[in-house]
Amino acid sequence: MGLVHYLDHAATSAIRPPEVVEAMRRYLDEVGATPGRGGHRLAVEAGRIVLDARTRIRDLLGRTGDPGRVVFGPNATWGMNTALHGLLGAGDVLVHTVFDHNAALRPGWALAQSFGIELRIVPGDASGALDLDAFRRALDGATLVTLNAASNVLGSTLPIAPLVEEVHAAGALALVDSAQVLGHLPFDFGDADLIAFTGHKGLLGPQGTGGLWIRPGLEVVGSHQGGTGGASHERAMPTRLPDALEPGTLNGPGLAGLAAGARRLAEHGLDRLHRETAALKARLIEGVDALPGVRRLTPHAPDGVGIVTVAIADGDPADVARRLDRDHGVLTRAGLHCAPEAHRLLGTLETGGLRLSVGWGSTSRDIDAAVEALDRCTAPVQRFTS
C-alpha cells in the first residue's frame, strides 16, 4: 500500500492478505476453468474452490446445512436486490430502518414505484438505537423487514437476533445486511431468513464477490435466466439453489480470493480481530475527541465496528478528506456514505460527514498519523462550541 495510512476499511479492505492475492494468482495460473462447465480436471478443481468458498461463508454466518443456500453474486447490493425483487409484489409492506444503506432503500423505492408496495421507515436515535415502539407498530401487516447489522455511518450494531424474533412473531420475513459486520467480529444473526454479504470488506476478498444466504424452505424468484451447466434441455431455470439464482459464469478467481480471506479470518479468530480493531477505534476516538475542529458522530459503543465518523466545524468534509490524502497520506471517506436517512437523523444530510474506519491491516501508527493530520486540516476552521 506504500506510504499511506489507509482508514477506509468500511468501504473496501484495500489492504489484503498475501494469501488472498496468491489464491487468485493460483486460480488464474493453474486452474483457469469455469466451475460447473465441464467434467474435466480443471473444471472439477474450479468447482471444488467455489464449494469451499460457499462452505466458509456459511460457517462465518453461523449457518449449518447445505452450502448451496449461499448464492454468489457481485456484492451485497446484488444480494439485497435479489431478495427484495424476488420476494415482494403488489400489496406487500416493506419495513426499513433509519440505519439502512441505499442497497435496501433504493430497491425498496423502486418496488414502491413499480408495484405500489407500502414502505415504512423505523426511526432511531444518534446512539444507534432503534425506536422499539415504532418498530413494533411498523410490523403490523408487514411482509418483509430489512435490518442493517451495523450502520456504515455510526458504526453501531443492532441486536439482530431479538429483532428477528419480533419480525417472525408478526408473521414477516427478516432480511439482514451483513456488509459491515461479517469478517469484522463474531455476530449473532439469530434466525434471519436471508443474509446479504459482500466479499470486499471484512471478508478480505476482492471486489466483485458477495451474495445472499437463503434459509431452507424459502424460495426467491430470480430476475435473470440463463445457462447453469446442467438441465440444459429445460426451458425454465432450475428451482434448486444455487443454480436457480446463479445463471452464467461465476467469478472463479474472485471466489478463490474470497475463500482464502475467509480461511484467514477463521485461523486468526474473529474474537481476536475484534479486540484488536476495538482498541484501535478507542485510540482514534480519544484522539478526535481532543480536536476542537471536529465533532464525533459515532457513539462510543464497545460492541460496534471500527467506524468513527465526524462532522467538521464550518468546513467541508470532502475538502478535508482531499487534504488528508494529498498532504498527509491519510485515506478516508467523506460524504453521505450511501446512507441518507442516517445522515438526516444526525443533521448532516446537507454537509455529509468524514468517516475513518479501521480494519485488519490498521496499526496504531495509522491512528496517530490520522489524528495529527486531522488536527492540521481542521485548525483553520471555526471551532465547535458547547
C-alpha positions as CSV (number, residue, x, y, z in Angstrom):
1,M,0.0,0.0,0.0
2,G,3.0,2.3,0.2
3,L,3.4,5.3,2.4
4,V,-0.2,5.9,3.2
5,H,-2.4,5.4,6.2
6,Y,-5.5,3.5,4.9
7,L,-8.5,4.2,7.1
8,D,-11.3,3.3,4.7
9,H,-11.9,-0.3,5.5
10,A,-15.7,0.3,5.8
11,A,-15.7,0.9,2.0
12,T,-13.1,-1.7,1.0
13,S,-10.4,-3.7,2.6
14,A,-7.9,-2.4,0.0
15,I,-5.0,-3.9,2.1
16,R,-5.4,-7.6,1.5
17,P,-3.5,-10.5,3.0
18,P,-0.9,-12.1,0.6
19,E,-2.7,-15.4,0.7
20,V,-5.8,-13.8,-0.9
21,V,-3.6,-12.5,-3.8
22,E,-1.8,-15.8,-4.1
23,A,-5.1,-17.8,-4.2
24,M,-6.3,-15.6,-7.1
25,R,-3.0,-15.9,-8.9
26,R,-3.0,-19.7,-8.5
27,Y,-6.6,-19.9,-9.9
28,L,-5.6,-17.9,-13.0
29,D,-2.3,-19.6,-13.5
30,E,-3.1,-23.2,-12.6
31,V,-6.9,-23.7,-12.8
32,G,-8.5,-21.1,-15.1
33,A,-11.6,-23.1,-15.9
34,T,-15.2,-22.3,-15.0
35,P,-16.9,-24.1,-12.2
36,G,-19.8,-26.3,-13.4
37,R,-18.8,-26.1,-17.0
38,G,-17.4,-29.5,-17.9
39,G,-16.2,-32.6,-16.2
40,H,-12.5,-32.3,-16.9
41,R,-10.0,-31.9,-14.1
42,L,-9.7,-28.1,-14.2
43,A,-13.5,-27.6,-14.2
44,V,-13.7,-30.0,-11.3
45,E,-11.0,-28.1,-9.4
46,A,-12.8,-24.8,-10.1
47,G,-16.0,-26.3,-8.6
48,R,-14.1,-27.5,-5.5
49,I,-12.8,-24.0,-4.9
50,V,-16.2,-22.4,-5.2
51,L,-17.7,-25.1,-2.9
52,D,-15.0,-24.3,-0.4
53,A,-16.0,-20.6,-0.6
54,R,-19.7,-21.4,-0.1
55,T,-18.9,-23.6,2.9
56,R,-16.6,-21.0,4.5
57,I,-19.2,-18.2,4.1
58,R,-21.9,-20.4,5.5
59,D,-19.8,-21.1,8.6
60,L,-18.9,-17.5,9.1
61,L,-22.6,-16.6,9.0
62,G,-23.2,-19.2,11.7
63,R,-25.4,-21.3,9.5
64,T,-25.5,-25.0,9.0
65,G,-26.7,-27.5,6.3
66,D,-26.5,-27.2,2.6
67,P,-23.8,-24.8,1.5
68,G,-25.8,-24.3,-1.7
69,R,-28.0,-22.0,0.2
70,V,-25.1,-19.5,-0.2
71,V,-25.7,-17.9,-3.6
72,F,-22.9,-15.9,-5.2
73,G,-23.2,-12.6,-7.0
74,P,-21.0,-9.5,-7.3
75,N,-21.8,-7.8,-3.9
76,A,-24.2,-7.3,-1.0
77,T,-26.2,-4.9,-3.1
78,W,-26.9,-7.7,-5.5
79,G,-28.0,-9.9,-2.6
80,M,-30.4,-7.2,-1.2
81,N,-31.9,-6.6,-4.7
82,T,-32.2,-10.3,-5.4
83,A,-34.1,-10.8,-2.1
84,L,-36.4,-7.8,-2.3
85,H,-37.3,-8.1,-6.0
86,G,-37.6,-11.9,-5.6
87,L,-40.0,-11.8,-2.7
88,L,-42.2,-8.7,-2.9
89,G,-45.0,-7.6,-5.1
90,A,-48.2,-5.7,-5.2
91,G,-50.0,-5.3,-1.8
92,D,-46.9,-6.1,0.2
93,V,-45.5,-4.0,3.0
94,L,-41.7,-3.4,3.3
95,V,-40.2,-2.1,6.5
96,H,-36.8,-0.3,6.5
97,T,-34.9,1.3,9.4
98,V,-33.3,4.7,9.5
99,F,-29.9,3.0,9.5
100,D,-30.4,1.2,6.2
101,H,-28.0,1.6,3.3
102,N,-29.2,2.5,-0.2
103,A,-28.7,-1.1,-1.0
104,A,-32.0,-1.6,0.8
105,L,-33.6,1.8,0.4
106,R,-33.3,2.2,-3.4
107,P,-34.7,-1.2,-4.4
108,G,-37.5,-0.6,-1.9
109,W,-38.3,2.7,-3.5
110,A,-38.2,1.1,-7.0
111,L,-40.6,-1.6,-5.8
112,A,-42.9,1.1,-4.4
113,Q,-42.9,2.9,-7.8
114,S,-43.4,-0.2,-9.9
115,F,-45.8,-2.3,-7.8
116,G,-47.2,0.1,-5.2
117,I,-45.8,-1.7,-2.2
118,E,-46.1,0.2,1.0
119,L,-42.8,1.5,2.6
120,R,-42.3,2.2,6.3
121,I,-39.1,3.5,7.9
122,V,-38.5,2.9,11.6
123,P,-36.8,5.9,13.3
124,G,-33.9,5.7,15.7
125,D,-31.5,7.9,17.6
126,A,-27.9,9.1,17.4
127,S,-26.8,6.4,19.7
128,G,-27.6,3.8,17.0
129,A,-30.7,2.5,18.8
130,L,-34.0,1.8,17.1
131,D,-37.3,3.2,18.4
132,L,-38.6,-0.2,19.5
133,D,-42.2,1.1,20.0
134,A,-42.2,2.4,16.4
135,F,-40.6,-0.8,15.2
136,R,-43.4,-2.9,16.7
137,R,-46.0,-0.7,15.2
138,A,-44.4,-0.9,11.8
139,L,-44.5,-4.7,11.9
140,D,-48.3,-4.7,11.8
141,G,-49.2,-6.3,8.4
142,A,-45.5,-6.2,7.3
143,T,-44.3,-8.7,4.6
144,L,-40.5,-8.2,4.9
145,V,-38.2,-6.2,7.1
146,T,-34.6,-5.1,6.2
147,L,-32.2,-4.8,9.1
148,N,-28.7,-3.4,8.8
149,A,-26.5,-5.3,11.2
150,A,-24.2,-2.3,11.6
151,S,-24.6,1.3,10.5
152,N,-21.9,2.3,8.0
153,V,-22.2,5.8,9.3
154,L,-22.4,5.4,13.1
155,G,-20.6,2.0,13.4
156,S,-23.2,0.9,15.9
157,T,-24.8,-2.6,15.7
158,L,-28.4,-3.6,16.0
159,P,-29.4,-6.6,18.2
160,I,-30.4,-8.6,15.2
161,A,-31.4,-11.9,16.9
162,P,-34.2,-10.5,19.2
163,L,-35.3,-8.1,16.4
164,V,-35.7,-11.1,14.1
165,E,-37.8,-12.9,16.7
166,E,-40.2,-9.9,16.8
167,V,-40.3,-9.9,13.0
168,H,-41.2,-13.5,12.9
169,A,-43.8,-13.1,15.7
170,A,-45.5,-10.6,13.4
171,G,-45.5,-13.0,10.5
172,A,-42.9,-11.2,8.4
173,L,-39.6,-12.2,6.9
174,A,-36.2,-10.7,8.0
175,L,-33.5,-9.7,5.5
176,V,-30.2,-8.8,7.2
177,D,-27.5,-6.7,5.5
178,S,-24.2,-8.0,7.0
179,A,-21.8,-5.9,4.9
180,Q,-20.3,-4.1,7.9
181,V,-20.1,-7.0,10.4
182,L,-19.2,-10.1,8.5
183,G,-15.5,-10.7,8.9
184,H,-15.1,-7.9,11.5
185,L,-16.5,-9.5,14.6
186,P,-18.4,-12.5,15.9
187,F,-22.1,-11.8,15.3
188,D,-25.4,-13.4,16.1
189,F,-27.8,-13.3,13.1
190,G,-30.4,-15.2,15.0
191,D,-33.0,-17.0,12.8
192,A,-32.7,-14.5,9.9
193,D,-34.5,-15.6,6.8
194,L,-31.9,-14.1,4.4
195,I,-28.5,-12.6,4.9
196,A,-26.8,-10.4,2.2
197,F,-23.0,-10.3,2.3
198,T,-20.1,-8.7,0.4
199,G,-16.6,-10.1,-0.1
200,H,-14.5,-6.9,-0.4
201,K,-14.9,-5.5,3.1
202,G,-14.4,-7.6,6.3
203,L,-14.1,-10.9,4.4
204,L,-10.8,-9.6,2.8
205,G,-11.8,-10.8,-0.7
206,P,-11.7,-8.9,-4.0
207,Q,-14.4,-6.6,-5.4
208,G,-17.0,-8.4,-7.5
209,T,-17.7,-11.1,-4.8
210,G,-20.7,-11.3,-2.5
211,G,-24.1,-12.7,-2.4
212,L,-27.1,-14.0,-0.4
213,W,-27.7,-16.8,2.1
214,I,-31.3,-18.0,2.0
215,R,-32.9,-20.2,4.7
216,P,-34.1,-23.7,3.7
217,G,-37.7,-23.7,2.6
218,L,-37.7,-20.1,1.3
219,E,-38.0,-19.6,-2.4
220,V,-36.7,-16.4,-4.0
221,V,-37.7,-15.8,-7.6
222,G,-34.7,-14.8,-9.8
223,S,-34.8,-11.9,-12.2
224,H,-32.2,-13.4,-14.6
225,Q,-32.2,-16.6,-16.6
226,G,-29.5,-18.4,-18.5
227,G,-27.1,-21.3,-18.5
228,T,-26.3,-23.2,-15.4
229,G,-24.2,-26.0,-16.7
230,G,-26.9,-28.6,-16.2
231,A,-30.5,-29.5,-17.2
232,S,-29.9,-27.5,-20.3
233,H,-32.8,-29.2,-22.1
234,E,-35.3,-27.4,-19.8
235,R,-36.7,-24.0,-20.9
236,A,-37.3,-23.0,-17.2
237,M,-34.5,-22.2,-14.8
238,P,-33.8,-24.9,-12.2
239,T,-35.6,-24.4,-8.9
240,R,-32.8,-25.8,-6.7
241,L,-30.2,-23.5,-5.2
242,P,-27.7,-22.2,-6.0
243,D,-28.4,-22.8,-9.7
244,A,-31.8,-21.1,-9.5
245,L,-30.1,-17.7,-8.8
246,E,-26.7,-18.2,-10.5
247,P,-27.2,-18.1,-14.3
248,G,-24.0,-17.6,-16.3
249,T,-20.3,-17.8,-15.3
250,L,-19.2,-17.3,-11.8
251,N,-16.2,-15.1,-10.8
252,G,-13.9,-18.0,-10.2
253,P,-10.7,-16.1,-9.4
254,G,-12.6,-13.7,-7.1
255,L,-14.2,-16.6,-5.2
256,A,-10.8,-18.2,-4.8
257,G,-9.7,-15.0,-3.2
258,L,-12.8,-14.8,-1.1
259,A,-12.3,-18.4,0.2
260,A,-8.7,-17.5,1.1
261,G,-9.8,-14.4,3.0
262,A,-12.5,-16.4,4.9
263,R,-9.9,-19.0,5.7
264,R,-7.5,-16.4,7.1
265,L,-10.3,-15.0,9.3
266,A,-11.1,-18.4,10.7
267,E,-7.5,-19.1,11.5
268,H,-6.8,-15.7,13.1
269,G,-10.1,-15.7,15.0
270,L,-12.9,-13.1,14.9
271,D,-12.7,-12.5,18.6
272,R,-9.1,-11.6,18.5
273,L,-9.6,-9.4,15.4
274,H,-12.4,-7.5,17.1
275,R,-10.3,-6.9,20.2
276,E,-7.5,-5.5,18.1
277,T,-9.7,-3.2,16.0
278,A,-11.7,-2.1,19.0
279,A,-8.5,-1.0,20.7
280,L,-7.6,1.0,17.6
281,K,-11.0,2.5,17.4
282,A,-10.9,3.6,21.1
283,R,-7.5,5.2,20.4
284,L,-9.0,7.0,17.4
285,I,-12.0,8.2,19.4
286,E,-9.7,9.5,22.2
287,G,-7.7,11.4,19.6
288,V,-10.6,13.0,17.7
289,D,-12.4,14.0,20.9
290,A,-9.4,16.2,21.8
291,L,-9.7,18.1,18.5
292,P,-11.7,21.3,18.7
293,G,-12.3,21.4,14.9
294,V,-14.4,18.2,14.8
295,R,-17.4,16.7,16.4
296,R,-17.7,12.9,16.8
297,L,-20.9,11.4,15.4
298,T,-20.1,7.8,16.2
299,P,-21.2,6.6,19.7
300,H,-18.5,5.1,21.9
301,A,-20.0,1.6,21.8
302,P,-17.7,-1.4,22.6
303,D,-19.9,-3.8,20.6
304,G,-19.7,-1.6,17.4
305,V,-17.5,-1.9,14.4
306,G,-14.4,0.0,13.5
307,I,-16.0,3.2,12.2
308,V,-15.5,6.7,13.5
309,T,-17.5,9.4,11.7
310,V,-17.0,13.1,12.5
311,A,-18.6,16.4,11.4
312,I,-16.3,19.3,10.6
313,A,-16.9,22.7,12.2
314,D,-18.0,25.1,9.5
315,G,-15.9,23.1,7.0
316,D,-16.4,20.8,4.0
317,P,-15.7,17.1,4.9
318,A,-14.9,16.4,1.2
319,D,-12.3,19.2,1.2
320,V,-10.8,17.9,4.5
321,A,-10.6,14.4,3.0
322,R,-8.8,15.7,0.0
323,R,-6.2,17.5,2.1
324,L,-5.8,14.5,4.4
325,D,-4.9,12.4,1.3
326,R,-2.9,15.0,-0.6
327,D,-0.9,16.4,2.3
328,H,-0.7,13.6,4.8
329,G,-1.3,10.3,3.0
330,V,-4.4,9.6,5.2
331,L,-7.2,7.9,3.2
332,T,-10.7,8.4,4.5
333,R,-14.3,8.7,3.1
334,A,-16.3,11.8,3.0
335,G,-20.0,12.3,2.0
336,L,-23.3,10.6,2.8
337,H,-21.9,7.1,2.6
338,C,-24.9,5.8,0.7
339,A,-27.0,6.1,3.9
340,P,-29.1,9.3,3.6
341,E,-31.6,8.5,6.4
342,A,-28.8,8.1,8.9
343,H,-27.3,11.4,8.0
344,R,-30.8,13.0,8.1
345,L,-31.1,11.7,11.7
346,L,-27.7,13.2,12.6
347,G,-28.4,16.5,10.9
348,T,-25.6,16.1,8.4
349,L,-27.7,15.4,5.3
350,E,-26.6,18.7,3.7
351,T,-22.9,18.5,4.6
352,G,-22.2,14.8,5.0
353,G,-19.5,13.6,7.3
354,L,-15.9,12.4,7.4
355,R,-15.6,8.7,8.1
356,L,-12.4,7.0,9.3
357,S,-12.6,3.2,9.5
358,V,-10.1,0.7,10.8
359,G,-9.7,-2.9,9.7
360,W,-7.5,-6.0,9.9
361,G,-4.4,-4.1,8.5
362,S,-4.7,-1.0,10.6
363,T,-2.0,0.0,13.1
364,S,-1.6,2.5,16.0
365,R,0.8,4.4,13.7
366,D,-2.1,4.9,11.2
367,I,-4.3,6.2,14.0
368,D,-1.8,8.6,15.4
369,A,-1.0,9.9,11.9
370,A,-4.7,10.4,11.2
371,V,-5.4,12.3,14.4
372,E,-2.4,14.6,13.8
373,A,-3.3,15.2,10.2
374,L,-7.0,15.9,11.1
375,D,-5.9,18.4,13.6
376,R,-3.8,20.2,11.0
377,C,-6.5,20.1,8.4
378,T,-9.2,21.5,10.7
379,A,-7.1,24.0,12.6
380,P,-8.1,27.0,10.3
381,V,-11.8,26.3,10.7
382,Q,-14.0,27.7,13.4
383,R,-14.2,25.5,16.5
384,F,-17.3,23.8,17.7
385,T,-18.9,25.5,20.7
386,S,-20.6,23.7,23.5
